[in-house]
Amino acid sequence: MTIQITSGMLAEDRPLELLYACHEKVRRFTALAWKLAGHVAALGVDEQARDAASQILRYFEMSLPHHHADEELDVFPALRTLDDAAISGAITALEAEHLTLEALWQEVSPWLHRVAQGEVAPAPACLAQFVADYAVHAEREEREVFCAIERLPGPVVDAIAQRMRARRGG
C-alpha cells in the first residue's frame, strides 16, 4: 500500500508537464485512499494504514492546493485570453468541479485524520465518488483544457511557470 513520491519539482520550467505530474499524483493518492478503506475495514489500523493516511493528507493538504491555484489563478485565466468558447466553457465547468471536489474532500479528510492517528473508522460513504470524480476531472482537464496551453505565447507560459515555482517556494 505504500506509494513513494519523488521530491522536488518536476519539469519546473514546463508548467504543462507539472500539471500532468500533479494529476498522476492525484490518481495515485485517490487510489491509495480506496485501498486504505479496504485495508482498514479488513485489518484495522496498523502502521501501514497510518502511514498511507498521512501520505494522502500531506498531498491533499499541502501540494494539491498549489495545483488548484496554478489552474485557477494562472492557467485558466491565461487560456481564457485565447477567446475560444469551447475552452472557456470547459474552464467554467472545471471550476465548478473544483468546488464539488473540495466539498467531497471535506468529508474524506476527517476520516483520514482519524486513521492517521490510529483510530479505526469506517470510510465515508462519499469515498467512491471522491475517487471517481477526481479521475474524471483530471482526465477532462487534460483532454479539454491543458492541450491548449501550447497555444499560449512563450512569455505567458514562462510567467505561469515562474508563478508556479514561487507558489512552491522556488
MIDRENVEX-365379 format. One record per residue (C-alpha): residue in one letter; x, y, z. Coordinates in steps of 0.001 Angstrom, whole numbers, plus 500000, padded with zeros to 6 digits. Example, Ala and Ser with C-alpha at 12.3 -4.5 7.8 and 13.67 -1.06 7.14 Angstrom:
2
  type      px      py      pz
     A  512300  495500  507800
     S  513670  498940  507140
END
This chain:
170
  type      px      py      pz
     M  500000  500000  500000
     T  502995  502333  500294
     I  503476  504827  497495
     Q  506755  506608  497001
     I  506550  510174  495789
     T  509671  511782  494440
     S  510621  515091  495935
     G  511474  518239  494109
     M  509751  519987  491287
     L  509159  518036  488139
     A  509607  519954  484912
     E  509705  523249  486768
     D  510099  525251  483588
     R  507316  523432  481749
     P  504023  524030  483520
     L  502117  521577  481352
     E  504346  518713  482483
     L  503980  519740  486120
     L  500201  519886  485769
     Y  500166  516360  484315
     A  502502  515145  487079
     C  500141  516566  489692
     H  497258  514705  488087
     E  499238  511488  488212
     K  499762  512031  491937
     V  496055  512744  492411
     R  495253  509457  490692
     R  497775  507583  492821
     F  496625  509108  496103
     T  492915  508658  495424
     A  493614  505026  494508
     L  495582  504702  497731
     A  492628  506133  499685
     W  490384  503489  498140
     K  492853  500725  499044
     L  493168  502188  502520
     A  489427  501908  503085
     G  489539  498200  502277
     H  492637  497713  504405
     V  491080  499425  507432
     A  487823  497505  507026
     A  489631  494159  506809
     L  492657  494614  509054
     G  492031  497678  511153
     V  494541  500471  511536
     D  498164  499434  511599
     E  501379  501307  510875
     Q  500903  500846  507140
     A  497399  502342  507299
     R  498545  505284  509428
     D  501391  505962  507008
     A  499126  505768  503950
     A  496591  508128  505535
     S  499389  510561  506392
     Q  500738  510475  502834
     I  497307  511165  501381
     L  496691  514010  503813
     R  500083  515538  503107
     Y  499433  515588  499377
     F  495865  516863  499512
     E  496532  519451  502222
     M  499935  520732  501112
     S  500500  520074  497417
     L  497085  519928  495787
     P  496125  523464  496880
     H  499123  524701  494851
     H  497892  522760  491833
     H  494404  524238  492073
     A  495915  527711  492496
     D  498088  527086  489424
     E  494968  526355  487442
     E  492589  528945  488865
     L  495000  531869  489218
     D  497265  531361  486227
     V  496422  528661  483699
     F  492670  529183  483370
     P  492838  532999  483106
     A  495608  532741  480505
     L  493634  530217  478479
     R  490551  532419  478579
     T  492543  535057  476668
     L  492551  532679  473691
     D  488913  533665  473222
     D  487913  530074  472461
     A  484322  529394  473518
     A  484889  525649  473963
     I  487892  526183  476232
     S  486167  528921  478232
     G  483104  526730  478699
     A  485228  523797  479826
     I  487077  526030  482288
     T  483806  527244  483795
     A  482682  523643  484274
     L  486056  522628  485713
     E  485997  525477  488220
     A  482586  524255  489401
     E  484034  520747  489697
     H  486809  522130  491920
     L  484110  523246  494362
     T  482453  519823  494277
     L  485790  518075  494783
     E  486606  520366  497712
     A  483253  519519  499322
     L  483998  515804  498919
     W  487465  516344  500402
     Q  485862  517962  503448
     E  484037  514667  504021
     V  487047  512413  503330
     S  489653  514408  505254
     P  488318  513803  508805
     W  488339  510055  508180
     L  491965  510193  507016
     H  492941  512246  510067
     R  491360  509648  512347
     V  493138  506789  510573
     A  496454  508674  510622
     Q  496055  508965  514391
     G  495395  505239  514740
     E  491623  505281  515058
     V  489602  502599  513312
     A  486859  504450  511481
     P  484672  503494  508547
     A  485400  505285  505296
     P  482889  507984  504421
     A  480079  506996  502089
     C  481342  509510  499519
     L  484806  507943  499166
     A  483964  506105  495927
     Q  482570  509323  494457
     F  485670  511239  495592
     V  487967  508742  493863
     A  485877  508538  490686
     D  485205  512268  490412
     Y  488879  513164  490735
     A  489798  510699  487986
     V  487144  512059  485644
     H  488050  515657  486489
     A  491762  515165  485828
     E  491098  513413  482533
     R  488718  516172  481474
     E  491213  518922  482292
     E  493883  517145  480286
     R  491625  516441  477308
     E  489712  519713  477120
     V  491989  522393  478554
     F  495631  521502  479149
     C  496136  520723  475486
     A  495545  524414  474739
     I  498485  525620  476849
     E  500764  525150  473849
     R  498713  527840  472073
     L  499786  530453  474629
     P  502694  532769  473795
     G  506067  531705  475227
     P  506342  534665  477620
     V  502922  533838  479077
     V  503932  530224  479642
     D  507207  531409  481200
     A  505294  533702  483561
     I  502974  530860  484545
     A  505994  528635  485236
     Q  507579  531357  487360
     R  504428  531781  489466
     M  504136  528005  489849
     R  507725  527869  491141
     A  507100  530784  493506
     R  503970  529118  494848
     R  506123  526144  495819
     G  508859  528240  497370
     G  511226  528081  494386
END
